[in-house]
Amino acid sequence: MHQTIALKYLQDLCDTLENNWDADYTEGALLIQHPKGQFLLNYHGTMDQIWLSSPVTGAHHFSYLYPKWLCTRTKRELEHVLRQDLNA
């Protein structure tokens, strides 16, 4: 349902992050190489969510609630979780 929005979001996020870290976006998956380890974000079509695997805080699932991607457990925005983990 939100596939187009999710894929554009991940591409835009990659464009922003690659200024500071090694970020690579391919076919719905964004891989960030970071001194703390690898961060992986991908769109999971079946659940219509963006999933984040973080070496800092573990796994998170985000659902789209216009205009934000919100964690299904904590309701925190994806950008806030990712920014905090990358800068921790």
C-alpha positions as CSV (number, residue, x, y, z in Angstrom):
1,M,0.0,0.0,0.0
2,H,2.8,2.5,0.9
3,Q,5.5,0.8,-1.2
4,T,6.2,3.9,-3.4
5,I,6.4,6.2,-0.4
6,A,8.7,3.7,1.5
7,L,11.1,3.2,-1.4
8,K,11.4,6.9,-2.1
9,Y,11.9,7.5,1.7
10,L,14.8,5.0,1.8
11,Q,16.4,6.4,-1.3
12,D,16.2,10.0,0.1
13,L,17.6,8.8,3.4
14,C,20.5,7.1,1.6
15,D,21.2,10.4,-0.3
16,T,21.3,12.2,3.0
17,L,23.3,9.7,5.0
18,E,26.0,9.0,2.4
19,N,27.5,12.5,3.2
20,N,28.6,11.1,6.6
21,W,28.7,7.3,6.3
22,D,29.0,4.6,3.7
23,A,25.4,4.1,2.7
24,D,24.2,2.0,-0.2
25,Y,20.6,1.7,-1.4
26,T,19.6,-1.3,-3.6
27,E,16.1,-2.6,-4.4
28,G,14.3,-1.5,-1.3
29,A,17.2,-2.1,1.2
30,L,19.5,0.5,2.7
31,L,22.7,-0.7,4.2
32,I,24.8,1.7,6.3
33,Q,28.3,0.9,7.3
34,H,29.1,2.5,10.6
35,P,31.9,2.2,13.2
36,K,29.3,0.5,15.5
37,G,28.4,-2.0,12.8
38,Q,25.9,-2.4,10.0
39,F,22.5,-0.8,10.0
40,L,20.0,-2.3,7.6
41,L,16.6,-0.7,6.7
42,N,14.3,-2.4,4.3
43,Y,10.7,-2.2,3.1
44,H,8.7,-5.3,4.1
45,G,5.8,-5.4,1.6
46,T,3.8,-8.1,3.3
47,M,3.5,-6.0,6.5
48,D,3.7,-2.6,4.7
49,Q,6.4,-1.5,7.1
50,I,10.0,-0.4,7.1
51,W,12.2,-2.6,9.2
52,L,15.4,-1.4,10.9
53,S,18.1,-3.7,12.2
54,S,20.4,-1.7,14.4
55,P,23.6,-2.9,16.1
56,V,22.8,-0.4,18.9
57,T,19.2,-1.0,19.8
58,G,18.2,-4.1,17.8
59,A,15.1,-4.6,15.6
60,H,12.4,-2.1,15.0
61,H,9.3,-2.1,12.8
62,F,7.8,1.2,11.5
63,S,4.4,1.8,10.0
64,Y,3.4,4.8,7.9
65,L,1.1,7.4,9.5
66,Y,1.2,10.4,7.2
67,P,3.6,12.0,7.1
68,K,5.9,9.9,9.3
69,W,7.1,6.4,9.8
70,L,6.4,5.4,13.4
71,C,7.7,2.5,15.5
72,T,5.0,0.0,16.1
73,R,6.0,-0.4,19.7
74,T,7.1,3.0,20.9
75,K,5.5,5.3,18.3
76,R,8.9,7.1,17.9
77,E,9.7,8.4,14.5
78,L,12.1,6.3,12.4
79,E,14.4,9.3,11.8
80,H,14.7,9.9,15.5
81,V,15.5,6.3,16.3
82,L,18.1,6.1,13.5
83,R,19.7,9.4,14.4
84,Q,20.0,8.5,18.0
85,D,21.5,5.1,17.2
86,L,24.0,6.5,14.7
87,N,25.2,9.2,17.1
88,A,25.2,7.1,20.3
